[in-house]
Amino acid sequence: MSTVGQQVVLALILGVSVGFVASCEEDESTTEKAPTVILEPPAEGEGFQISMEMTVPAGTEAWRCKIGRLPAGDSIFRINRAESRQTDNIHHMDVMALALTPIDLPDGEYDCAQIYEDNPVLMEEGIFLYASQVGEQVIQLPEGVVAPVPSEMAYMQEIHFVNSSPEDVAIYSYLNAYTIPADETKATIWGGVVRDAHINIPAASEHREWSRCVMNEDVDVIFVSSHTHQLGREVRVRRFDGKAAGEEIYVNDDWHAPQLKDFSPPLKLKKGEGLEFECLFDNSTMDEVKWGFASIDEMCQIGIVHTPGSTTAKCEVVETSDGVIDTTGEGG
């Protein structure tokens, strides 16, 4: 499942809770209580669950990555529905497929900042399967539409959390992927992230930046979402016919929990048509703010999910408000 957001440093990994049911014959005073079940996993043969848990020390910012492998099963998981639950106020979590990336690390926990520094191509070549910035989220694809994901595939789950409190905070993120049988599959999805990585927000000012992209293939858009950091006051997305922006199709004014817009019927974009996305920032600090992963940096980007599931379909940036086209942060 492609996502809505590419984005996150210090954490103690606690591991995944395992349910425990005490015997009814045990004395109540000595009975061990079962850990809280965050999210029951799918029934056997109906999907899979992945998760992360960690403790973020007081006054720190954590960006941690977990590398693992999806379970064995049919050669392809045909995912029609996804559900996630996580600690409120997580800056974001996402899950990336590593199949087409240069990462070859043993399963385990890593510093995300170091992984991205060592592998900058992840910004463009990483295939994000899922992302969320809210405590509970459900994504239901149309009937018969699936995200095909290979079984036993290497993946990277990451969590970004800013703990501004005076106490350590235990956080968690659970994701369930639910599948349908092959004979019920009608279509597949694909998608990607479109970003402006050339952001310069002057000190003590309101500032707008926009980018325009056009599709290189015909698509039917079924989801759109946005991502900024805390200076982001508003994101607006409009249709772009290749020459001018038109109908507004998306507005978000909550940077921490951006709307996931579901288009039914799908939004049809022909080759050469696309979207304009505009971000309004309110910088009350005395410092200029630029693009980056940390919470003190900023971002301006949208995520698009579409059918058909063409892996070559892309919304290519053709114009920006400052005249610089940079989608990687390495200069345009």
MIKOLZA-950173 format. One record per residue (C-alpha): residue number from 1; chain; x, y, z. Coordinates in pm, 1 decimal. Last residue first. Layout:
! MIKOLZA-950173
@num = NUM; chaine = A; u = X; v = Y; w = Z
...
! end
This chain:
! MIKOLZA-950173
@num = 332; chaine = A; u = 1763.0; v = 2135.2; w = -757.3
@num = 331; chaine = A; u = 1962.9; v = 2087.0; w = -438.6
@num = 330; chaine = A; u = 2017.1; v = 1782.8; w = -218.1
@num = 329; chaine = A; u = 1686.0; v = 1812.2; w = -33.7
@num = 328; chaine = A; u = 1541.1; v = 1533.7; w = -247.6
@num = 327; chaine = A; u = 1248.9; v = 1685.6; w = -440.3
@num = 326; chaine = A; u = 1419.2; v = 2003.9; w = -559.5
@num = 325; chaine = A; u = 1265.3; v = 2217.7; w = -833.9
@num = 324; chaine = A; u = 1363.0; v = 2581.0; w = -777.7
@num = 323; chaine = A; u = 1153.8; v = 2858.7; w = -930.8
@num = 322; chaine = A; u = 1047.3; v = 2999.8; w = -594.4
@num = 321; chaine = A; u = 675.9; v = 2922.8; w = -637.4
@num = 320; chaine = A; u = 743.0; v = 2585.6; w = -797.8
@num = 319; chaine = A; u = 697.3; v = 2432.9; w = -1145.7
@num = 318; chaine = A; u = 726.2; v = 2097.6; w = -1324.2
@num = 317; chaine = A; u = 713.3; v = 1842.3; w = -1041.2
@num = 316; chaine = A; u = 643.3; v = 1493.7; w = -1178.5
@num = 315; chaine = A; u = 333.4; v = 1306.6; w = -1062.3
@num = 314; chaine = A; u = 438.0; v = 946.1; w = -1117.0
@num = 313; chaine = A; u = 311.0; v = 628.3; w = -1281.1
@num = 312; chaine = A; u = 593.5; v = 377.1; w = -1337.7
@num = 311; chaine = A; u = 469.8; v = 123.9; w = -1081.4
@num = 310; chaine = A; u = 131.3; v = 106.3; w = -1252.4
@num = 309; chaine = A; u = -128.3; v = -7.3; w = -1001.3
@num = 308; chaine = A; u = -425.9; v = 130.1; w = -1190.0
@num = 307; chaine = A; u = -533.3; v = 293.3; w = -968.3
@num = 306; chaine = A; u = -418.7; v = 566.3; w = -737.7
@num = 305; chaine = A; u = -269.3; v = 671.8; w = -403.5
@num = 304; chaine = A; u = -122.5; v = 1021.2; w = -371.8
@num = 303; chaine = A; u = 84.8; v = 1170.5; w = -90.4
@num = 302; chaine = A; u = 144.1; v = 1541.6; w = -47.9
@num = 301; chaine = A; u = 443.8; v = 1747.0; w = 56.4
@num = 300; chaine = A; u = 566.3; v = 2058.6; w = 232.0
@num = 299; chaine = A; u = 826.2; v = 1996.4; w = 501.2
@num = 298; chaine = A; u = 982.6; v = 2194.2; w = 783.7
@num = 297; chaine = A; u = 1278.1; v = 2181.7; w = 1023.0
@num = 296; chaine = A; u = 1260.2; v = 2213.4; w = 1403.9
@num = 295; chaine = A; u = 1087.9; v = 1871.6; w = 1418.6
@num = 294; chaine = A; u = 1384.1; v = 1713.5; w = 1241.6
@num = 293; chaine = A; u = 1351.1; v = 1570.6; w = 889.1
@num = 292; chaine = A; u = 1455.0; v = 1875.8; w = 685.7
@num = 291; chaine = A; u = 1348.4; v = 2177.9; w = 480.5
@num = 290; chaine = A; u = 1452.2; v = 2522.4; w = 602.6
@num = 289; chaine = A; u = 1356.6; v = 2755.7; w = 885.7
@num = 288; chaine = A; u = 1494.7; v = 3109.5; w = 922.7
@num = 287; chaine = A; u = 1534.6; v = 3198.1; w = 1288.2
@num = 286; chaine = A; u = 1363.4; v = 3455.7; w = 1508.3
@num = 285; chaine = A; u = 1070.5; v = 3224.7; w = 1574.2
@num = 284; chaine = A; u = 706.2; v = 3301.6; w = 1500.1
@num = 283; chaine = A; u = 716.9; v = 3116.9; w = 1168.9
@num = 282; chaine = A; u = 365.6; v = 3070.4; w = 1031.8
@num = 281; chaine = A; u = 375.5; v = 2848.1; w = 722.5
@num = 280; chaine = A; u = 117.9; v = 2818.1; w = 444.7
@num = 279; chaine = A; u = 167.8; v = 2523.1; w = 210.8
@num = 278; chaine = A; u = 37.1; v = 2505.5; w = -146.6
@num = 277; chaine = A; u = -15.0; v = 2190.4; w = -353.1
@num = 276; chaine = A; u = -86.6; v = 2209.1; w = -727.1
@num = 275; chaine = A; u = -202.5; v = 1888.1; w = -889.5
@num = 274; chaine = A; u = -188.8; v = 1697.5; w = -1215.3
@num = 273; chaine = A; u = -274.2; v = 1688.6; w = -1581.9
@num = 272; chaine = A; u = -21.2; v = 1596.5; w = -1851.5
@num = 271; chaine = A; u = -134.5; v = 1232.2; w = -1860.9
@num = 270; chaine = A; u = -496.0; v = 1226.1; w = -1751.4
@num = 269; chaine = A; u = -606.9; v = 1270.6; w = -1392.9
@num = 268; chaine = A; u = -939.3; v = 1118.9; w = -1283.8
@num = 267; chaine = A; u = -1039.0; v = 1176.3; w = -921.3
@num = 266; chaine = A; u = -1197.6; v = 850.7; w = -803.3
@num = 265; chaine = A; u = -1574.0; v = 831.5; w = -735.5
@num = 264; chaine = A; u = -1539.4; v = 832.0; w = -442.2
@num = 263; chaine = A; u = -1225.7; v = 1021.8; w = -346.4
@num = 262; chaine = A; u = -1103.0; v = 956.3; w = 8.3
@num = 261; chaine = A; u = -914.4; v = 1247.9; w = 162.5
@num = 260; chaine = A; u = -676.7; v = 1152.6; w = 444.0
@num = 259; chaine = A; u = -683.4; v = 1465.4; w = 659.1
@num = 258; chaine = A; u = -367.8; v = 1569.2; w = 837.9
@num = 257; chaine = A; u = -335.3; v = 1497.1; w = 1209.7
@num = 256; chaine = A; u = -39.8; v = 1699.4; w = 1342.8
@num = 255; chaine = A; u = -44.1; v = 1968.9; w = 1076.9
@num = 254; chaine = A; u = -413.4; v = 2041.3; w = 1130.6
@num = 253; chaine = A; u = -536.0; v = 2293.3; w = 873.9
@num = 252; chaine = A; u = -590.4; v = 2058.7; w = 576.7
@num = 251; chaine = A; u = -767.6; v = 2144.5; w = 253.4
@num = 250; chaine = A; u = -820.4; v = 1919.3; w = -49.5
@num = 249; chaine = A; u = -989.4; v = 1934.6; w = -392.2
@num = 248; chaine = A; u = -964.5; v = 2300.2; w = -494.8
@num = 247; chaine = A; u = -1070.3; v = 2339.5; w = -857.6
@num = 246; chaine = A; u = -823.6; v = 2520.6; w = -1084.0
@num = 245; chaine = A; u = -449.0; v = 2573.0; w = -1110.3
@num = 244; chaine = A; u = -314.3; v = 2684.0; w = -1448.4
@num = 243; chaine = A; u = -115.9; v = 2549.7; w = -1743.9
@num = 242; chaine = A; u = -77.5; v = 2174.2; w = -1710.7
@num = 241; chaine = A; u = -440.5; v = 2127.1; w = -1607.7
@num = 240; chaine = A; u = -368.9; v = 2158.6; w = -1236.4
@num = 239; chaine = A; u = -629.6; v = 2046.8; w = -981.9
@num = 238; chaine = A; u = -593.9; v = 2210.8; w = -642.9
@num = 237; chaine = A; u = -441.0; v = 2109.0; w = -310.8
@num = 236; chaine = A; u = -438.2; v = 2336.9; w = -6.5
@num = 235; chaine = A; u = -218.9; v = 2289.1; w = 301.0
@num = 234; chaine = A; u = -256.7; v = 2507.5; w = 608.9
@num = 233; chaine = A; u = -82.2; v = 2618.2; w = 924.1
@num = 232; chaine = A; u = 250.3; v = 2439.9; w = 881.2
@num = 231; chaine = A; u = 492.5; v = 2564.8; w = 1145.0
@num = 230; chaine = A; u = 453.1; v = 2234.6; w = 1330.7
@num = 229; chaine = A; u = 575.0; v = 2005.6; w = 1051.4
@num = 228; chaine = A; u = 410.8; v = 1947.4; w = 716.2
@num = 227; chaine = A; u = 245.3; v = 1647.7; w = 551.0
@num = 226; chaine = A; u = -49.5; v = 1606.1; w = 318.1
@num = 225; chaine = A; u = -308.7; v = 1348.0; w = 213.1
@num = 224; chaine = A; u = -470.2; v = 1227.9; w = -108.9
@num = 223; chaine = A; u = -656.3; v = 901.1; w = -171.5
@num = 222; chaine = A; u = -843.5; v = 740.0; w = -465.6
@num = 221; chaine = A; u = -671.8; v = 901.5; w = -765.1
@num = 220; chaine = A; u = -764.8; v = 747.8; w = -1101.8
@num = 219; chaine = A; u = -458.6; v = 752.8; w = -1325.5
@num = 218; chaine = A; u = -347.6; v = 839.0; w = -1682.1
@num = 217; chaine = A; u = 32.1; v = 837.6; w = -1713.8
@num = 216; chaine = A; u = 319.3; v = 1088.0; w = -1672.9
@num = 215; chaine = A; u = 112.1; v = 1282.3; w = -1421.6
@num = 214; chaine = A; u = 177.6; v = 1652.4; w = -1374.8
@num = 213; chaine = A; u = 318.4; v = 1837.5; w = -1073.5
@num = 212; chaine = A; u = 284.2; v = 2190.4; w = -939.7
@num = 211; chaine = A; u = 455.6; v = 2326.1; w = -628.1
@num = 210; chaine = A; u = 359.3; v = 2595.4; w = -380.9
@num = 209; chaine = A; u = 520.4; v = 2800.0; w = -104.9
@num = 208; chaine = A; u = 357.9; v = 3042.3; w = 135.0
@num = 207; chaine = A; u = 517.4; v = 3237.3; w = 421.4
@num = 206; chaine = A; u = 396.5; v = 3407.0; w = 737.3
@num = 205; chaine = A; u = 679.9; v = 3581.2; w = 916.7
@num = 204; chaine = A; u = 899.1; v = 3609.9; w = 1223.0
@num = 203; chaine = A; u = 1205.6; v = 3453.8; w = 1060.4
@num = 202; chaine = A; u = 1194.2; v = 3377.2; w = 688.3
@num = 201; chaine = A; u = 1075.4; v = 3032.0; w = 571.8
@num = 200; chaine = A; u = 1312.2; v = 2883.2; w = 312.3
@num = 199; chaine = A; u = 1191.1; v = 2553.5; w = 165.7
@num = 198; chaine = A; u = 1359.3; v = 2368.3; w = -120.8
@num = 197; chaine = A; u = 1247.1; v = 2011.0; w = -50.5
@num = 196; chaine = A; u = 910.8; v = 2052.4; w = -221.1
@num = 195; chaine = A; u = 749.6; v = 1712.9; w = -217.5
@num = 194; chaine = A; u = 540.8; v = 1464.4; w = -414.6
@num = 193; chaine = A; u = 492.8; v = 1128.7; w = -245.3
@num = 192; chaine = A; u = 387.1; v = 810.8; w = -417.7
@num = 191; chaine = A; u = 115.9; v = 588.5; w = -548.1
@num = 190; chaine = A; u = 19.0; v = 239.4; w = -654.6
@num = 189; chaine = A; u = -301.1; v = 39.8; w = -644.6
@num = 188; chaine = A; u = -423.8; v = -294.0; w = -779.8
@num = 187; chaine = A; u = -743.3; v = -404.4; w = -955.5
@num = 186; chaine = A; u = -1016.7; v = -671.4; w = -953.5
@num = 185; chaine = A; u = -910.1; v = -916.8; w = -681.4
@num = 184; chaine = A; u = -1177.4; v = -1153.3; w = -548.6
@num = 183; chaine = A; u = -1015.8; v = -1465.2; w = -704.8
@num = 182; chaine = A; u = -686.1; v = -1381.2; w = -534.9
@num = 181; chaine = A; u = -840.6; v = -1400.0; w = -188.2
@num = 180; chaine = A; u = -866.0; v = -1087.6; w = 32.0
@num = 179; chaine = A; u = -611.4; v = -953.1; w = 280.7
@num = 178; chaine = A; u = -607.1; v = -752.2; w = 603.2
@num = 177; chaine = A; u = -297.2; v = -556.8; w = 708.8
@num = 176; chaine = A; u = -274.1; v = -471.6; w = 1078.9
@num = 175; chaine = A; u = -37.7; v = -199.9; w = 1203.9
@num = 174; chaine = A; u = 68.0; v = -137.8; w = 1563.3
@num = 173; chaine = A; u = 261.6; v = 164.2; w = 1692.2
@num = 172; chaine = A; u = 374.8; v = 208.4; w = 2051.0
@num = 171; chaine = A; u = 503.4; v = 472.2; w = 2290.4
@num = 170; chaine = A; u = 636.0; v = 467.5; w = 2646.7
@num = 169; chaine = A; u = 700.3; v = 825.8; w = 2760.1
@num = 168; chaine = A; u = 976.9; v = 938.7; w = 2997.2
@num = 167; chaine = A; u = 866.3; v = 1236.2; w = 3206.6
@num = 166; chaine = A; u = 938.8; v = 1611.0; w = 3191.9
@num = 165; chaine = A; u = 728.3; v = 1645.4; w = 2872.6
@num = 164; chaine = A; u = 854.9; v = 1765.8; w = 2533.0
@num = 163; chaine = A; u = 873.4; v = 1413.2; w = 2396.5
@num = 162; chaine = A; u = 895.1; v = 1441.3; w = 2016.7
@num = 161; chaine = A; u = 812.6; v = 1113.8; w = 1839.6
@num = 160; chaine = A; u = 920.3; v = 973.6; w = 1503.0
@num = 159; chaine = A; u = 850.7; v = 605.6; w = 1440.5
@num = 158; chaine = A; u = 989.8; v = 392.1; w = 1160.1
@num = 157; chaine = A; u = 904.6; v = 52.8; w = 1014.0
@num = 156; chaine = A; u = 1148.3; v = -90.0; w = 760.5
@num = 155; chaine = A; u = 1053.0; v = -386.9; w = 543.2
@num = 154; chaine = A; u = 1212.2; v = -701.0; w = 399.6
@num = 153; chaine = A; u = 962.2; v = -912.3; w = 205.8
@num = 152; chaine = A; u = 869.0; v = -1256.4; w = 342.3
@num = 151; chaine = A; u = 538.7; v = -1233.8; w = 149.7
@num = 150; chaine = A; u = 525.5; v = -997.8; w = -146.7
@num = 149; chaine = A; u = 284.7; v = -699.2; w = -121.1
@num = 148; chaine = A; u = -4.4; v = -642.3; w = -363.2
@num = 147; chaine = A; u = -216.8; v = -339.9; w = -258.4
@num = 146; chaine = A; u = -570.3; v = -442.0; w = -342.1
@num = 145; chaine = A; u = -890.0; v = -328.9; w = -512.7
@num = 144; chaine = A; u = -1170.8; v = -588.1; w = -513.5
@num = 143; chaine = A; u = -1415.6; v = -363.2; w = -331.6
@num = 142; chaine = A; u = -1269.3; v = -16.6; w = -283.3
@num = 141; chaine = A; u = -977.6; v = 21.9; w = -40.4
@num = 140; chaine = A; u = -1043.6; v = 66.5; w = 329.5
@num = 139; chaine = A; u = -785.5; v = 263.1; w = 522.5
@num = 138; chaine = A; u = -841.4; v = 271.4; w = 897.8
@num = 137; chaine = A; u = -658.1; v = 505.5; w = 1133.1
@num = 136; chaine = A; u = -627.1; v = 537.7; w = 1509.3
@num = 135; chaine = A; u = -382.8; v = 757.0; w = 1700.9
@num = 134; chaine = A; u = -303.5; v = 986.6; w = 1408.5
@num = 133; chaine = A; u = 9.6; v = 1060.2; w = 1205.0
@num = 132; chaine = A; u = -5.9; v = 759.2; w = 973.9
@num = 131; chaine = A; u = 193.6; v = 599.8; w = 695.0
@num = 130; chaine = A; u = 175.9; v = 281.7; w = 487.6
@num = 129; chaine = A; u = 357.4; v = 93.1; w = 212.6
@num = 128; chaine = A; u = 627.9; v = 347.0; w = 136.8
@num = 127; chaine = A; u = 844.7; v = 246.0; w = -156.4
@num = 126; chaine = A; u = 1193.5; v = 388.9; w = -103.3
@num = 125; chaine = A; u = 1357.9; v = 489.9; w = -429.1
@num = 124; chaine = A; u = 1334.4; v = 869.6; w = -410.6
@num = 123; chaine = A; u = 1403.3; v = 962.1; w = -48.6
@num = 122; chaine = A; u = 1564.6; v = 622.8; w = 6.9
@num = 121; chaine = A; u = 1839.0; v = 734.0; w = -232.7
@num = 120; chaine = A; u = 1997.9; v = 918.7; w = 62.3
@num = 119; chaine = A; u = 2126.3; v = 586.2; w = 202.1
@num = 118; chaine = A; u = 2398.3; v = 651.2; w = 463.2
@num = 117; chaine = A; u = 2230.1; v = 968.0; w = 589.5
@num = 116; chaine = A; u = 1888.0; v = 799.0; w = 575.3
@num = 115; chaine = A; u = 2010.8; v = 503.7; w = 782.0
@num = 114; chaine = A; u = 2194.8; v = 731.1; w = 1026.4
@num = 113; chaine = A; u = 1886.6; v = 942.8; w = 1091.4
@num = 112; chaine = A; u = 1676.5; v = 629.1; w = 1135.2
@num = 111; chaine = A; u = 1888.1; v = 506.0; w = 1428.6
@num = 110; chaine = A; u = 1844.0; v = 129.2; w = 1413.7
@num = 109; chaine = A; u = 1648.7; v = -163.8; w = 1559.5
@num = 108; chaine = A; u = 1682.1; v = -519.9; w = 1430.5
@num = 107; chaine = A; u = 1679.9; v = -748.4; w = 1128.7
@num = 106; chaine = A; u = 2023.4; v = -756.8; w = 967.2
@num = 105; chaine = A; u = 2106.9; v = -475.1; w = 724.1
@num = 104; chaine = A; u = 2112.4; v = -476.7; w = 345.5
@num = 103; chaine = A; u = 1978.2; v = -137.2; w = 241.5
@num = 102; chaine = A; u = 2040.9; v = -61.4; w = -127.0
@num = 101; chaine = A; u = 1669.2; v = -15.1; w = -201.3
@num = 100; chaine = A; u = 1435.5; v = -200.7; w = -436.7
@num = 99; chaine = A; u = 1312.8; v = -466.9; w = -191.6
@num = 98; chaine = A; u = 1320.4; v = -239.8; w = 114.7
@num = 97; chaine = A; u = 944.9; v = -183.4; w = 144.5
@num = 96; chaine = A; u = 877.7; v = 110.0; w = 375.6
@num = 95; chaine = A; u = 644.5; v = 139.2; w = 675.4
@num = 94; chaine = A; u = 551.9; v = 470.6; w = 828.0
@num = 93; chaine = A; u = 499.8; v = 640.2; w = 1159.3
@num = 92; chaine = A; u = 449.7; v = 1008.6; w = 1221.6
@num = 91; chaine = A; u = 476.8; v = 1289.2; w = 1474.2
@num = 90; chaine = A; u = 323.0; v = 1060.3; w = 1733.4
@num = 89; chaine = A; u = 74.1; v = 1275.1; w = 1921.1
@num = 88; chaine = A; u = -144.4; v = 986.2; w = 2041.2
@num = 87; chaine = A; u = 30.2; v = 653.1; w = 2081.4
@num = 86; chaine = A; u = -49.5; v = 412.5; w = 1802.3
@num = 85; chaine = A; u = -326.1; v = 215.7; w = 1640.4
@num = 84; chaine = A; u = -328.9; v = 113.1; w = 1276.5
@num = 83; chaine = A; u = -580.0; v = -50.6; w = 1044.2
@num = 82; chaine = A; u = -531.0; v = -158.2; w = 684.9
@num = 81; chaine = A; u = -779.7; v = -294.2; w = 432.0
@num = 80; chaine = A; u = -764.1; v = -455.5; w = 88.1
@num = 79; chaine = A; u = -419.2; v = -614.6; w = 106.5
@num = 78; chaine = A; u = -341.8; v = -889.8; w = -144.0
@num = 77; chaine = A; u = -43.9; v = -1057.8; w = 25.5
@num = 76; chaine = A; u = 158.6; v = -1220.2; w = -252.4
@num = 75; chaine = A; u = 357.7; v = -1545.9; w = -262.4
@num = 74; chaine = A; u = 103.8; v = -1699.1; w = -26.9
@num = 73; chaine = A; u = 233.7; v = -1719.7; w = 326.5
@num = 72; chaine = A; u = 556.0; v = -1635.5; w = 503.5
@num = 71; chaine = A; u = 560.2; v = -1344.9; w = 745.2
@num = 70; chaine = A; u = 689.1; v = -997.9; w = 657.6
@num = 69; chaine = A; u = 1054.2; v = -940.8; w = 728.1
@num = 68; chaine = A; u = 1219.3; v = -700.5; w = 970.2
@num = 67; chaine = A; u = 1401.4; v = -370.0; w = 999.3
@num = 66; chaine = A; u = 1295.2; v = -137.8; w = 1282.0
@num = 65; chaine = A; u = 1369.9; v = 233.6; w = 1257.8
@num = 64; chaine = A; u = 1387.5; v = 493.6; w = 1535.0
@num = 63; chaine = A; u = 1346.6; v = 869.8; w = 1535.7
@num = 62; chaine = A; u = 1320.3; v = 993.0; w = 1894.7
@num = 61; chaine = A; u = 1321.9; v = 1356.0; w = 2008.4
@num = 60; chaine = A; u = 1416.9; v = 1419.3; w = 2370.9
@num = 59; chaine = A; u = 1284.6; v = 1615.9; w = 2669.1
@num = 58; chaine = A; u = 1199.7; v = 1313.6; w = 2881.2
@num = 57; chaine = A; u = 1329.2; v = 981.3; w = 2748.6
@num = 56; chaine = A; u = 1135.3; v = 807.3; w = 2469.4
@num = 55; chaine = A; u = 1044.3; v = 448.3; w = 2552.2
@num = 54; chaine = A; u = 988.1; v = 205.1; w = 2268.2
@num = 53; chaine = A; u = 732.1; v = -14.9; w = 2097.7
@num = 52; chaine = A; u = 708.2; v = -121.7; w = 1734.3
@num = 51; chaine = A; u = 457.2; v = -330.9; w = 1544.9
@num = 50; chaine = A; u = 376.3; v = -551.2; w = 1248.0
@num = 49; chaine = A; u = 55.5; v = -751.1; w = 1199.9
@num = 48; chaine = A; u = -49.5; v = -993.4; w = 927.5
@num = 47; chaine = A; u = -334.8; v = -1088.7; w = 697.4
@num = 46; chaine = A; u = -634.4; v = -1322.2; w = 672.2
@num = 45; chaine = A; u = -459.7; v = -1661.7; w = 677.0
@num = 44; chaine = A; u = -451.6; v = -1675.7; w = 1054.3
@num = 43; chaine = A; u = -690.8; v = -1421.6; w = 1204.0
@num = 42; chaine = A; u = -574.5; v = -1061.7; w = 1192.4
@num = 41; chaine = A; u = -380.1; v = -932.8; w = 1494.2
@num = 40; chaine = A; u = -566.6; v = -788.8; w = 1795.6
@num = 39; chaine = A; u = -468.4; v = -426.9; w = 1848.7
@num = 38; chaine = A; u = -330.2; v = -268.0; w = 2164.8
@num = 37; chaine = A; u = -391.1; v = -567.1; w = 2389.8
@num = 36; chaine = A; u = -325.2; v = -445.8; w = 2743.0
@num = 35; chaine = A; u = -91.2; v = -679.6; w = 2923.9
@num = 34; chaine = A; u = -260.5; v = -961.1; w = 3111.9
@num = 33; chaine = A; u = -264.3; v = -922.0; w = 3488.1
@num = 32; chaine = A; u = -53.6; v = -1161.9; w = 3694.2
@num = 31; chaine = A; u = -259.6; v = -1341.2; w = 3955.7
@num = 30; chaine = A; u = -93.2; v = -1339.0; w = 4298.7
@num = 29; chaine = A; u = -360.7; v = -1154.5; w = 4498.2
@num = 28; chaine = A; u = -639.1; v = -1317.0; w = 4297.9
@num = 27; chaine = A; u = -525.4; v = -1667.9; w = 4396.6
@num = 26; chaine = A; u = -480.6; v = -1885.7; w = 4092.5
@num = 25; chaine = A; u = -759.2; v = -2120.9; w = 3989.6
@num = 24; chaine = A; u = -876.1; v = -1892.3; w = 3708.0
@num = 23; chaine = A; u = -542.3; v = -1949.6; w = 3536.3
@num = 22; chaine = A; u = -375.8; v = -1634.4; w = 3409.9
@num = 21; chaine = A; u = -406.4; v = -1524.7; w = 3048.3
@num = 20; chaine = A; u = -93.2; v = -1371.4; w = 2895.8
@num = 19; chaine = A; u = -76.2; v = -1160.0; w = 2577.8
@num = 18; chaine = A; u = 268.3; v = -1084.3; w = 2436.6
@num = 17; chaine = A; u = 381.6; v = -722.6; w = 2422.2
@num = 16; chaine = A; u = 623.3; v = -636.6; w = 2141.6
@num = 15; chaine = A; u = 972.6; v = -515.9; w = 2225.0
@num = 14; chaine = A; u = 1096.1; v = -253.7; w = 2471.4
@num = 13; chaine = A; u = 1332.6; v = -60.3; w = 2252.8
@num = 12; chaine = A; u = 1515.7; v = 218.3; w = 2432.4
@num = 11; chaine = A; u = 1516.3; v = 529.0; w = 2216.2
@num = 10; chaine = A; u = 1730.3; v = 814.0; w = 2085.0
@num = 9; chaine = A; u = 1709.3; v = 1023.2; w = 1825.3
@num = 8; chaine = A; u = 1188.7; v = 1128.9; w = 1195.6
@num = 7; chaine = A; u = 930.8; v = 1126.0; w = 622.5
@num = 6; chaine = A; u = 766.2; v = 1006.9; w = 333.7
@num = 5; chaine = A; u = 373.9; v = 1048.9; w = 367.9
@num = 4; chaine = A; u = 74.7; v = 940.9; w = 221.2
@num = 3; chaine = A; u = 140.8; v = 604.1; w = 124.2
@num = 2; chaine = A; u = 157.9; v = 323.3; w = -108.6
@num = 1; chaine = A; u = 0.0; v = 0.0; w = 0.0
! end
